[in-house]
């Protein structure tokens, strides 16, 4: 039997909803810290269409 899969949080805007409704979540905090410490340029493109 395969393990249960989490739902993908497409269109979900709040962390509380992601956690309470068992959506898939990956914590990228350590990558943000590494970028801040070692990165030169920061680009955070807007994912919303104009």
N, C-alpha and C positions, 0 to 999 in steps of 0.2 A: 504494500500500500504506500503510495507517495504522500509526502507531507503536505499539509494544507498550504495553499498559496494565499498571500496577502493581496488585497486589491491595490491597484496603482492609484495614487492620489491625483488623478488628472482633474484639474479644475478646483481642487480643494485649496482653500486659502488660509486655514488656521491649523496650527500645530495641534491644538486640542482636539479638533475633529479627526486629524490623522491618527492620533493615539486612541481616541475613544471608539473609532469605527474600524480599527485594525487594518489600516492602510500600510503599505510598504514604506519604510522610512530608512534613509541612510544618513547618519550624522557625518557631516563633512567639516566639522570644527577644526580638526587637526590640519586639514589642508588649508583652511583660511589662515591659521596661525603661521604655517610655513610660507604662504604667499606674502603675508605681512612682513615676516622676518627676512625673507630672501628675494622677494620679487622686486622688479624695477618699475613695471608698469601695471596699472590696474584698469581693467575694462570690464564693466558689468553691463552688457547689452540689455536693452529693454526687450523682454519677451512678448510684450503686448504690441500688436500691430498699430500703426499710427491711425 
